[in-house]
Amino acid sequence: MIDLSRYAALVCDLDGVVYRGPVALAHAVDSLNAWDKPIVYATNNASRTPEGVADHLRSLGLAAQPKDVVTSSQAAAWILEDEISPPARVLAIGGDGVSAALTERGFAVTRSVEPGESCQAVVQGYGIHVTAADLAEAAYAVQQGALWIATNLDATLPTNRGIAPGNGSLVTAVATAVGHRPALVAGKPEAPCYLLAAERLGLMPEQILAIGDRIDTDIAGAHAAGMDSLLVLTGVSSRADAEALPEAQRPTHVAPDLRVLTP
């Protein structure tokens, strides 16, 4: 039995933990509703806005509001503030979630940079309608000196039709053109998504339990942020995967599913 009483809040991954595609995973909604402390949902999905994610969660039966959602786009805009002050001009590559997060922080968002113009940063996230022309715009801006931030580096994206190229694959295309990787990455397994969630909760990382289904993103990100972690076996990684890791990289807890949250 896992004692979760010492944690003041949860930061919970979504795909593979709460749902798979549009459908809730068994026991997830009831278990999360039974948890009587705050929950922030943290996702590497940069294309969706917090409002869109919260709408999805409410449709499944969870009492989630936009303030309860942290996306990698929001984390990217958050760390960009440490480098460049709003209202700096920023090229947004990706879905609506990217431009919305930058606008929320007060940046001047553009979707393209005309010859003779410039921008101070590029934030690149996933979007289903991202084109080769968009990737070229990112490459041109980076070559002209713009700070380049990637929302996340997930190489693949699971869909109901199979595995599609993820944002990491699109970032690699730009990196090939410019000759280097992004200066900063916001999403898991880097720490910013989790640290932004901790700020939103008003808690120290060590007071929070991070829940995920992937050891290479969710669990590694929790380690990077200084949070304990719970691996649930409803998604990608298995107990054997966790046990194969060096002890310092293993999740703090492992459970079959989210029923571990119920009293």
C-alpha positions as a LaTeX table, in Angstrom:
\begin{tabular}{lrrr}
\hline
Residue & $x$ (\AA) & $y$ (\AA) & $z$ (\AA) \\
\hline
Met1 & 0.00 & 0.00 & 0.00 \\
Ile2 & 1.37 & 3.41 & $-0.97$ \\
Asp3 & 1.07 & 6.20 & 1.61 \\
Leu4 & 0.18 & 9.36 & $-0.31$ \\
Ser5 & $-0.89$ & 11.39 & 2.73 \\
Arg6 & 2.31 & 13.45 & 2.78 \\
Tyr7 & 1.63 & 15.02 & $-0.62$ \\
Ala8 & $-0.28$ & 18.30 & $-0.73$ \\
Ala9 & $-1.19$ & 18.11 & $-4.43$ \\
Leu10 & $-0.85$ & 16.14 & $-7.65$ \\
Val11 & 0.56 & 17.05 & $-11.04$ \\
Cys12 & $-1.02$ & 14.55 & $-13.39$ \\
Asp13 & $-0.16$ & 13.66 & $-16.98$ \\
Leu14 & $-3.09$ & 13.14 & $-19.34$ \\
Asp15 & $-2.71$ & 10.77 & $-22.30$ \\
Gly16 & $-2.10$ & 7.26 & $-20.99$ \\
Val17 & $-3.02$ & 8.28 & $-17.43$ \\
Val18 & $-6.44$ & 9.97 & $-17.54$ \\
Tyr19 & $-7.51$ & 9.12 & $-21.07$ \\
Arg20 & $-6.49$ & 7.50 & $-24.33$ \\
Gly21 & $-7.63$ & 9.69 & $-27.19$ \\
Pro22 & $-11.13$ & 10.94 & $-26.39$ \\
Val23 & $-11.99$ & 8.11 & $-23.95$ \\
Ala24 & $-11.29$ & 8.02 & $-20.22$ \\
Leu25 & $-9.20$ & 5.13 & $-18.93$ \\
Ala26 & $-10.82$ & 2.69 & $-16.52$ \\
His27 & $-10.96$ & 3.98 & $-12.91$ \\
Ala28 & $-9.26$ & 7.30 & $-13.77$ \\
Val29 & $-12.17$ & 9.70 & $-13.37$ \\
Asp30 & $-13.57$ & 8.14 & $-10.19$ \\
Ser31 & $-10.11$ & 7.99 & $-8.62$ \\
Leu32 & $-9.23$ & 11.60 & $-9.41$ \\
Asn33 & $-12.62$ & 12.79 & $-8.18$ \\
Ala34 & $-11.99$ & 10.93 & $-4.91$ \\
Trp35 & $-8.71$ & 12.80 & $-4.33$ \\
Asp36 & $-9.50$ & 15.68 & $-1.96$ \\
Lys37 & $-6.45$ & 17.86 & $-2.62$ \\
Pro38 & $-5.54$ & 20.10 & $-5.59$ \\
Ile39 & $-4.69$ & 18.62 & $-8.99$ \\
Val40 & $-2.92$ & 20.29 & $-11.90$ \\
Tyr41 & $-2.93$ & 18.48 & $-15.23$ \\
Ala42 & 0.39 & 18.88 & $-17.09$ \\
Thr43 & 0.68 & 17.96 & $-20.75$ \\
Asn44 & 3.36 & 18.10 & $-23.42$ \\
Asn45 & 0.60 & 18.68 & $-25.98$ \\
Ala46 & 1.40 & 22.19 & $-27.16$ \\
Ser47 & $-1.33$ & 22.50 & $-29.77$ \\
Arg48 & $-4.33$ & 22.63 & $-27.43$ \\
Thr49 & $-5.25$ & 25.58 & $-25.24$ \\
Pro50 & $-5.91$ & 25.08 & $-21.50$ \\
Glu51 & $-9.55$ & 25.85 & $-22.23$ \\
Gly52 & $-9.71$ & 23.05 & $-24.77$ \\
Val53 & $-8.03$ & 20.58 & $-22.42$ \\
Ala54 & $-10.32$ & 21.55 & $-19.53$ \\
Asp55 & $-13.39$ & 21.16 & $-21.75$ \\
His56 & $-12.26$ & 17.63 & $-22.62$ \\
Leu57 & $-11.67$ & 16.75 & $-18.96$ \\
Arg58 & $-15.08$ & 18.09 & $-17.94$ \\
Ser59 & $-16.71$ & 16.03 & $-20.68$ \\
Leu60 & $-15.21$ & 12.96 & $-19.00$ \\
Gly61 & $-16.64$ & 13.94 & $-15.60$ \\
Leu62 & $-13.74$ & 15.81 & $-13.99$ \\
Ala63 & $-14.19$ & 19.24 & $-12.40$ \\
Ala64 & $-11.28$ & 20.84 & $-14.27$ \\
Gln65 & $-10.92$ & 24.52 & $-15.12$ \\
Pro66 & $-8.35$ & 26.15 & $-17.44$ \\
Lys67 & $-6.30$ & 27.25 & $-14.42$ \\
Asp68 & $-5.90$ & 23.56 & $-13.55$ \\
Val69 & $-4.08$ & 22.83 & $-16.84$ \\
Val70 & $-0.42$ & 23.49 & $-17.66$ \\
Thr71 & 0.69 & 22.93 & $-21.24$ \\
Ser72 & 4.20 & 22.86 & $-22.66$ \\
Ser73 & 3.28 & 26.01 & $-24.62$ \\
Gln74 & 2.53 & 27.82 & $-21.36$ \\
Ala75 & 5.79 & 26.55 & $-19.90$ \\
Ala76 & 7.65 & 27.82 & $-22.97$ \\
Ala77 & 6.11 & 31.29 & $-22.65$ \\
Trp78 & 6.90 & 31.24 & $-18.92$ \\
Ile79 & 10.61 & 30.53 & $-19.39$ \\
Leu80 & 10.78 & 32.97 & $-22.30$ \\
Glu81 & 9.95 & 35.77 & $-19.83$ \\
Asp82 & 13.26 & 35.04 & $-18.09$ \\
Glu83 & 15.09 & 35.74 & $-21.35$ \\
Ile84 & 13.09 & 38.45 & $-23.12$ \\
Ser85 & 10.59 & 40.93 & $-21.68$ \\
Pro86 & 7.09 & 41.34 & $-23.16$ \\
Pro87 & 5.93 & 42.81 & $-25.46$ \\
Ala88 & 8.82 & 41.45 & $-27.52$ \\
Arg89 & 7.88 & 40.11 & $-30.95$ \\
Val90 & 7.79 & 36.30 & $-31.02$ \\
Leu91 & 7.29 & 33.96 & $-33.96$ \\
Ala92 & 4.77 & 31.26 & $-32.95$ \\
Ile93 & 5.02 & 27.96 & $-34.81$ \\
Gly94 & 2.33 & 25.38 & $-33.97$ \\
Gly95 & $-1.31$ & 25.12 & $-33.01$ \\
Asp96 & $-3.52$ & 27.64 & $-31.24$ \\
Gly97 & $-2.05$ & 26.67 & $-27.88$ \\
Val98 & 1.33 & 28.19 & $-28.77$ \\
Ser99 & 0.09 & 31.65 & $-29.76$ \\
Ala100 & $-2.46$ & 31.70 & $-26.92$ \\
Ala101 & 0.23 & 31.01 & $-24.31$ \\
Leu102 & 2.47 & 33.77 & $-25.67$ \\
Thr103 & $-0.40$ & 36.25 & $-25.84$ \\
Glu104 & $-1.32$ & 35.39 & $-22.25$ \\
Arg105 & 2.19 & 36.46 & $-21.18$ \\
Gly106 & 1.99 & 39.72 & $-23.12$ \\
Phe107 & 4.21 & 38.91 & $-26.09$ \\
Ala108 & 3.49 & 40.28 & $-29.55$ \\
Val109 & 2.78 & 37.17 & $-31.59$ \\
Thr110 & 3.45 & 36.79 & $-35.29$ \\
Arg111 & 3.02 & 33.80 & $-37.60$ \\
Ser112 & 5.59 & 34.92 & $-40.17$ \\
Val113 & 8.48 & 37.35 & $-40.48$ \\
Glu114 & 8.69 & 39.26 & $-43.74$ \\
Pro115 & 12.07 & 39.96 & $-45.38$ \\
Gly116 & 13.63 & 42.96 & $-43.67$ \\
Glu117 & 11.66 & 42.36 & $-40.46$ \\
Ser118 & 12.83 & 40.54 & $-37.35$ \\
Cys119 & 11.60 & 38.88 & $-34.19$ \\
Gln120 & 13.35 & 38.31 & $-30.88$ \\
Ala121 & 12.32 & 34.70 & $-30.31$ \\
Val122 & 10.79 & 31.63 & $-31.92$ \\
Val123 & 8.57 & 29.27 & $-29.93$ \\
Gln124 & 8.03 & 26.04 & $-31.81$ \\
Gly125 & 5.29 & 23.62 & $-30.82$ \\
Tyr126 & 3.20 & 20.97 & $-32.49$ \\
Gly127 & 0.26 & 21.82 & $-34.71$ \\
Ile128 & $-1.57$ & 19.58 & $-37.14$ \\
His129 & $-1.51$ & 22.34 & $-39.76$ \\
Val130 & 2.20 & 23.19 & $-39.47$ \\
Thr131 & 3.69 & 23.34 & $-42.97$ \\
Ala132 & 7.11 & 23.27 & $-44.55$ \\
Ala133 & 6.74 & 27.03 & $-45.00$ \\
Asp134 & 6.24 & 27.43 & $-41.23$ \\
Leu135 & 9.40 & 25.43 & $-40.53$ \\
Ala136 & 11.27 & 27.59 & $-43.01$ \\
Glu137 & 10.06 & 30.73 & $-41.21$ \\
Ala138 & 11.42 & 29.32 & $-37.94$ \\
Ala139 & 14.76 & 28.50 & $-39.56$ \\
Tyr140 & 15.09 & 31.97 & $-41.12$ \\
Ala141 & 14.33 & 33.68 & $-37.79$ \\
Val142 & 16.78 & 31.52 & $-35.84$ \\
Gln143 & 19.50 & 32.18 & $-38.41$ \\
Gln144 & 18.88 & 35.91 & $-37.95$ \\
Gly145 & 19.56 & 35.60 & $-34.22$ \\
Ala146 & 16.15 & 34.90 & $-32.66$ \\
Leu147 & 16.15 & 32.87 & $-29.44$ \\
Trp148 & 14.69 & 29.42 & $-30.21$ \\
Ile149 & 12.54 & 27.59 & $-27.68$ \\
Ala150 & 10.85 & 24.24 & $-28.31$ \\
Thr151 & 7.72 & 23.41 & $-26.35$ \\
Asn152 & 8.74 & 19.73 & $-26.28$ \\
Leu153 & 10.83 & 17.19 & $-28.15$ \\
Asp154 & 8.44 & 14.22 & $-28.37$ \\
Ala155 & 9.58 & 12.54 & $-31.58$ \\
Thr156 & 6.28 & 10.77 & $-32.20$ \\
Leu157 & 2.59 & 11.40 & $-31.60$ \\
Pro158 & 0.16 & 8.49 & $-31.07$ \\
Thr159 & $-3.10$ & 8.90 & $-32.99$ \\
Asn160 & $-6.14$ & 6.72 & $-33.62$ \\
Arg161 & $-4.62$ & 5.86 & $-37.02$ \\
Gly162 & $-1.12$ & 5.01 & $-35.80$ \\
Ile163 & 2.07 & 6.84 & $-34.92$ \\
Ala164 & 2.62 & 10.27 & $-36.48$ \\
Pro165 & 5.68 & 12.56 & $-36.37$ \\
Gly166 & 5.64 & 14.63 & $-33.19$ \\
Asn167 & 7.04 & 18.06 & $-32.43$ \\
Gly168 & 10.52 & 16.63 & $-31.89$ \\
Ser169 & 10.60 & 15.47 & $-35.48$ \\
Leu170 & 9.62 & 18.94 & $-36.70$ \\
Val171 & 12.21 & 20.54 & $-34.42$ \\
Thr172 & 14.82 & 18.21 & $-35.92$ \\
Ala173 & 13.94 & 19.49 & $-39.39$ \\
Val174 & 14.63 & 23.08 & $-38.28$ \\
Ala175 & 17.78 & 22.01 & $-36.42$ \\
Thr176 & 19.08 & 20.38 & $-39.58$ \\
Ala177 & 18.65 & 23.69 & $-41.40$ \\
Val178 & 20.21 & 25.93 & $-38.73$ \\
Gly179 & 22.92 & 23.55 & $-37.51$ \\
His180 & 22.00 & 23.39 & $-33.81$ \\
Arg181 & 19.27 & 22.41 & $-31.36$ \\
Pro182 & 16.90 & 24.84 & $-29.61$ \\
Ala183 & 18.40 & 26.93 & $-26.84$ \\
Leu184 & 15.66 & 25.87 & $-24.41$ \\
Val185 & 13.04 & 23.12 & $-24.12$ \\
Ala186 & 9.99 & 23.58 & $-21.91$ \\
Gly187 & 8.18 & 20.25 & $-21.88$ \\
Lys188 & 8.86 & 17.00 & $-20.08$ \\
Pro189 & 11.45 & 15.53 & $-19.45$ \\
Glu190 & 12.74 & 19.04 & $-18.75$ \\
Ala191 & 11.60 & 20.69 & $-15.53$ \\
Pro192 & 9.62 & 23.84 & $-16.58$ \\
Cys193 & 6.17 & 22.22 & $-16.98$ \\
Tyr194 & 6.37 & 20.79 & $-13.47$ \\
Leu195 & 7.89 & 23.94 & $-11.97$ \\
Leu196 & 5.14 & 26.09 & $-13.50$ \\
Ala197 & 2.58 & 23.70 & $-12.02$ \\
Ala198 & 4.24 & 24.08 & $-8.59$ \\
Glu199 & 4.11 & 27.86 & $-8.92$ \\
Arg200 & 0.44 & 27.66 & $-9.88$ \\
Leu201 & $-0.24$ & 25.50 & $-6.80$ \\
Gly202 & 1.80 & 27.75 & $-4.51$ \\
Leu203 & 3.78 & 24.74 & $-3.28$ \\
Met204 & 7.37 & 23.55 & $-3.24$ \\
Pro205 & 8.15 & 20.69 & $-5.65$ \\
Glu206 & 8.85 & 18.28 & $-2.79$ \\
Gln207 & 5.25 & 18.72 & $-1.59$ \\
Ile208 & 3.83 & 17.50 & $-4.91$ \\
Leu209 & 3.47 & 14.05 & $-6.47$ \\
Ala210 & 3.89 & 13.84 & $-10.26$ \\
Ile211 & 1.89 & 11.07 & $-11.96$ \\
Gly212 & 2.66 & 9.71 & $-15.42$ \\
Asp213 & 2.83 & 6.66 & $-17.64$ \\
Arg214 & 6.19 & 7.28 & $-19.34$ \\
Ile215 & 9.52 & 6.97 & $-17.58$ \\
Asp216 & 11.36 & 8.90 & $-20.30$ \\
Thr217 & 9.18 & 12.02 & $-20.04$ \\
Asp218 & 6.89 & 12.09 & $-16.98$ \\
Ile219 & 9.17 & 10.37 & $-14.49$ \\
Ala220 & 12.38 & 11.94 & $-15.81$ \\
Gly221 & 10.69 & 15.35 & $-15.68$ \\
Ala222 & 9.65 & 14.79 & $-12.07$ \\
His223 & 13.25 & 13.98 & $-11.16$ \\
Ala224 & 14.43 & 17.14 & $-12.94$ \\
Ala225 & 11.93 & 19.25 & $-11.00$ \\
Gly226 & 12.66 & 17.66 & $-7.62$ \\
Met227 & 9.27 & 15.95 & $-7.29$ \\
Asp228 & 8.41 & 12.43 & $-6.19$ \\
Ser229 & 6.72 & 10.43 & $-8.92$ \\
Leu230 & 4.12 & 7.74 & $-9.43$ \\
Leu231 & 4.30 & 5.55 & $-12.53$ \\
Val232 & 0.92 & 4.09 & $-13.47$ \\
Leu233 & 0.94 & 1.07 & $-15.78$ \\
Thr234 & $-1.92$ & 2.23 & $-18.00$ \\
Gly235 & 0.17 & 3.68 & $-20.82$ \\
Val236 & 3.63 & 3.27 & $-22.28$ \\
Ser237 & 6.08 & 2.13 & $-19.59$ \\
Ser238 & 6.00 & $-1.14$ & $-17.65$ \\
Arg239 & 7.14 & $-2.15$ & $-14.18$ \\
Ala240 & 10.07 & $-3.95$ & $-15.83$ \\
Asp241 & 11.04 & $-0.70$ & $-17.59$ \\
Ala242 & 11.13 & 1.07 & $-14.23$ \\
Glu243 & 13.09 & $-1.70$ & $-12.52$ \\
Ala244 & 15.67 & $-1.65$ & $-15.32$ \\
Leu245 & 16.57 & 1.96 & $-14.54$ \\
Pro246 & 19.40 & 2.94 & $-12.19$ \\
Glu247 & 17.89 & 3.36 & $-8.72$ \\
Ala248 & 18.26 & 7.16 & $-8.76$ \\
Gln249 & 16.13 & 7.38 & $-11.93$ \\
Arg250 & 13.29 & 5.11 & $-10.87$ \\
Pro251 & 9.82 & 6.38 & $-9.98$ \\
Thr252 & 9.15 & 6.79 & $-6.27$ \\
His253 & 6.02 & 4.65 & $-6.56$ \\
Val254 & 4.53 & 2.25 & $-9.13$ \\
Ala255 & 0.85 & 1.28 & $-9.32$ \\
Pro256 & $-1.37$ & $-0.55$ & $-11.83$ \\
Asp257 & $-3.71$ & 2.43 & $-12.23$ \\
Leu258 & $-5.10$ & 5.50 & $-10.49$ \\
Arg259 & $-7.11$ & 3.53 & $-7.94$ \\
Val260 & $-4.06$ & 3.99 & $-5.72$ \\
Leu261 & $-5.41$ & 7.52 & $-5.06$ \\
Thr262 & $-8.60$ & 6.29 & $-3.40$ \\
Pro263 & $-8.72$ & 5.96 & 0.39 \\
\hline
\end{tabular}
